[in-house]
Amino acid sequence: MRLNKYYNEIINLKDLYIKKCEENENLVKQWNSRYSDQHKCIQAAIDIALIERESLYKNIETLIKDQDRFSLENLLNYTPHI
C-alpha cells in the first residue's frame, strides 16, 4: 500500500517535471525571439526610453525639493568647477 502511494507520487512528480520543462522551453523561445523583427526592437527602445524618462523626472523632482543645497553653509562652501 505505501509502495503504491510513493509510486503514484513519483509519477505525479515526473508529470509535473515534464510540464515545467515544456513551459521553460516556451519561455526560452519567447526570450530568444524578443528582437526578431523591427517592431519588437522599436518597442523595446520605446520601453527603455520611458523608463529612463521616469527616472530622470524623479531625479529632477528630488533636486528641486532639496532645499538644503541653498543653505548658507552649502553656498559658502561652494567651489565652481573649471
PyRosetta script that sets phi, psi and omega in degrees:
from pyrosetta import init, pose_from_sequence

init()
pose = pose_from_sequence("MRLNKYYNEIINLKDLYIKKCEENENLVKQWNSRYSDQHKCIQAAIDIALIERESLYKNIETLIKDQDRFSLENLLNYTPHI")
pose.set_psi(1, -49.0)
pose.set_omega(1, 179.4)
pose.set_phi(2, -65.1)
pose.set_psi(2, -36.1)
pose.set_omega(2, -180.0)
pose.set_phi(3, -63.1)
pose.set_psi(3, -42.0)
pose.set_omega(3, 177.3)
pose.set_phi(4, -63.3)
pose.set_psi(4, -39.0)
pose.set_omega(4, 178.5)
pose.set_phi(5, -61.3)
pose.set_psi(5, -46.7)
pose.set_omega(5, 179.3)
pose.set_phi(6, -67.0)
pose.set_psi(6, -37.3)
pose.set_omega(6, 178.0)
pose.set_phi(7, -62.3)
pose.set_psi(7, -45.5)
pose.set_omega(7, 177.7)
pose.set_phi(8, -63.2)
pose.set_psi(8, -38.5)
pose.set_omega(8, 178.3)
pose.set_phi(9, -64.5)
pose.set_psi(9, -40.0)
pose.set_omega(9, 177.8)
pose.set_phi(10, -64.4)
pose.set_psi(10, -41.5)
pose.set_omega(10, 177.6)
pose.set_phi(11, -62.2)
pose.set_psi(11, -43.2)
pose.set_omega(11, 178.1)
pose.set_phi(12, -62.6)
pose.set_psi(12, -41.8)
pose.set_omega(12, 178.7)
pose.set_phi(13, -65.1)
pose.set_psi(13, -38.8)
pose.set_omega(13, 178.1)
pose.set_phi(14, -63.8)
pose.set_psi(14, -44.0)
pose.set_omega(14, 177.5)
pose.set_phi(15, -61.8)
pose.set_psi(15, -41.9)
pose.set_omega(15, 178.4)
pose.set_phi(16, -64.4)
pose.set_psi(16, -41.1)
pose.set_omega(16, 178.4)
pose.set_phi(17, -61.0)
pose.set_psi(17, -45.3)
pose.set_omega(17, 179.5)
pose.set_phi(18, -62.5)
pose.set_psi(18, -43.1)
pose.set_omega(18, 178.9)
pose.set_phi(19, -61.5)
pose.set_psi(19, -44.0)
pose.set_omega(19, 180.0)
pose.set_phi(20, -67.6)
pose.set_psi(20, -35.1)
pose.set_omega(20, 176.3)
pose.set_phi(21, -63.6)
pose.set_psi(21, -41.4)
pose.set_omega(21, 178.0)
pose.set_phi(22, -65.6)
pose.set_psi(22, -41.7)
pose.set_omega(22, 177.3)
pose.set_phi(23, -62.0)
pose.set_psi(23, -41.8)
pose.set_omega(23, 179.6)
pose.set_phi(24, -63.8)
pose.set_psi(24, -41.0)
pose.set_omega(24, 177.8)
pose.set_phi(25, -60.4)
pose.set_psi(25, -43.6)
pose.set_omega(25, 178.3)
pose.set_phi(26, -63.8)
pose.set_psi(26, -40.6)
pose.set_omega(26, 178.1)
pose.set_phi(27, -64.8)
pose.set_psi(27, -38.7)
pose.set_omega(27, 177.7)
pose.set_phi(28, -64.0)
pose.set_psi(28, -41.3)
pose.set_omega(28, 177.5)
pose.set_phi(29, -63.0)
pose.set_psi(29, -42.7)
pose.set_omega(29, 177.6)
pose.set_phi(30, -61.9)
pose.set_psi(30, -43.9)
pose.set_omega(30, -178.7)
pose.set_phi(31, -63.3)
pose.set_psi(31, -43.7)
pose.set_omega(31, -178.3)
pose.set_phi(32, -69.7)
pose.set_psi(32, -22.0)
pose.set_omega(32, -179.3)
pose.set_phi(33, -101.8)
pose.set_psi(33, 13.4)
pose.set_omega(33, -174.9)
pose.set_phi(34, -65.1)
pose.set_psi(34, -23.7)
pose.set_omega(34, 177.7)
pose.set_phi(35, -120.6)
pose.set_psi(35, 34.5)
pose.set_omega(35, -172.9)
pose.set_phi(36, -74.5)
pose.set_psi(36, -18.4)
pose.set_omega(36, 177.3)
pose.set_phi(37, -141.1)
pose.set_psi(37, 169.5)
pose.set_omega(37, -174.5)
pose.set_phi(38, -62.8)
pose.set_psi(38, -37.9)
pose.set_omega(38, -179.4)
pose.set_phi(39, -60.9)
pose.set_psi(39, -42.7)
pose.set_omega(39, 179.4)
pose.set_phi(40, -66.0)
pose.set_psi(40, -38.2)
pose.set_omega(40, 178.1)
pose.set_phi(41, -64.8)
pose.set_psi(41, -44.1)
pose.set_omega(41, 180.0)
pose.set_phi(42, -64.7)
pose.set_psi(42, -42.3)
pose.set_omega(42, 179.4)
pose.set_phi(43, -64.3)
pose.set_psi(43, -38.2)
pose.set_omega(43, 177.3)
pose.set_phi(44, -64.0)
pose.set_psi(44, -41.7)
pose.set_omega(44, 178.1)
pose.set_phi(45, -64.1)
pose.set_psi(45, -39.6)
pose.set_omega(45, 178.0)
pose.set_phi(46, -64.5)
pose.set_psi(46, -44.0)
pose.set_omega(46, 179.2)
pose.set_phi(47, -60.7)
pose.set_psi(47, -43.3)
pose.set_omega(47, 178.8)
pose.set_phi(48, -63.5)
pose.set_psi(48, -43.7)
pose.set_omega(48, 179.7)
pose.set_phi(49, -62.1)
pose.set_psi(49, -40.2)
pose.set_omega(49, 179.0)
pose.set_phi(50, -64.9)
pose.set_psi(50, -40.6)
pose.set_omega(50, 178.4)
pose.set_phi(51, -66.1)
pose.set_psi(51, -42.9)
pose.set_omega(51, 178.7)
pose.set_phi(52, -63.7)
pose.set_psi(52, -40.2)
pose.set_omega(52, 179.3)
pose.set_phi(53, -62.8)
pose.set_psi(53, -43.2)
pose.set_omega(53, 179.0)
pose.set_phi(54, -62.0)
pose.set_psi(54, -41.9)
pose.set_omega(54, 178.2)
pose.set_phi(55, -64.0)
pose.set_psi(55, -42.0)
pose.set_omega(55, 178.6)
pose.set_phi(56, -62.2)
pose.set_psi(56, -44.9)
pose.set_omega(56, 178.9)
pose.set_phi(57, -61.3)
pose.set_psi(57, -39.4)
pose.set_omega(57, 177.9)
pose.set_phi(58, -64.4)
pose.set_psi(58, -41.1)
pose.set_omega(58, 178.4)
pose.set_phi(59, -64.6)
pose.set_psi(59, -43.0)
pose.set_omega(59, 178.7)
pose.set_phi(60, -63.6)
pose.set_psi(60, -43.5)
pose.set_omega(60, 179.5)
pose.set_phi(61, -61.9)
pose.set_psi(61, -40.8)
pose.set_omega(61, 178.0)
pose.set_phi(62, -63.3)
pose.set_psi(62, -42.5)
pose.set_omega(62, 179.4)
pose.set_phi(63, -64.7)
pose.set_psi(63, -40.1)
pose.set_omega(63, -179.9)
pose.set_phi(64, -65.6)
pose.set_psi(64, -39.9)
pose.set_omega(64, -177.9)
pose.set_phi(65, -77.0)
pose.set_psi(65, -14.5)
pose.set_omega(65, -177.7)
pose.set_phi(66, -78.4)
pose.set_psi(66, 95.5)
pose.set_omega(66, -178.0)
pose.set_phi(67, -81.9)
pose.set_psi(67, -15.7)
pose.set_omega(67, -179.5)
pose.set_phi(68, -65.4)
pose.set_psi(68, -24.7)
pose.set_omega(68, -179.0)
pose.set_phi(69, -67.1)
pose.set_psi(69, -17.5)
pose.set_omega(69, 178.4)
pose.set_phi(70, -99.2)
pose.set_psi(70, 9.8)
pose.set_omega(70, 179.3)
pose.set_phi(71, -68.4)
pose.set_psi(71, 155.5)
pose.set_omega(71, -177.9)
pose.set_phi(72, -59.3)
pose.set_psi(72, -41.6)
pose.set_omega(72, -179.1)
pose.set_phi(73, -62.4)
pose.set_psi(73, -43.3)
pose.set_omega(73, 179.3)
pose.set_phi(74, -67.2)
pose.set_psi(74, -37.9)
pose.set_omega(74, 179.2)
pose.set_phi(75, -67.9)
pose.set_psi(75, -37.2)
pose.set_omega(75, 179.1)
pose.set_phi(76, -70.7)
pose.set_psi(76, -30.2)
pose.set_omega(76, -179.4)
pose.set_phi(77, -88.2)
pose.set_psi(77, -3.3)
pose.set_omega(77, -176.8)
pose.set_phi(78, -68.1)
pose.set_psi(78, 132.7)
pose.set_omega(78, 174.3)
pose.set_phi(79, -128.0)
pose.set_psi(79, 122.1)
pose.set_omega(79, -179.5)
pose.set_phi(80, -67.5)
pose.set_psi(80, 145.6)
pose.set_omega(80, 177.7)
pose.set_phi(81, -89.1)
pose.set_psi(81, 134.2)
pose.set_omega(81, -178.8)
pose.set_phi(82, -99.0)
pose.dump_pdb("model.pdb")
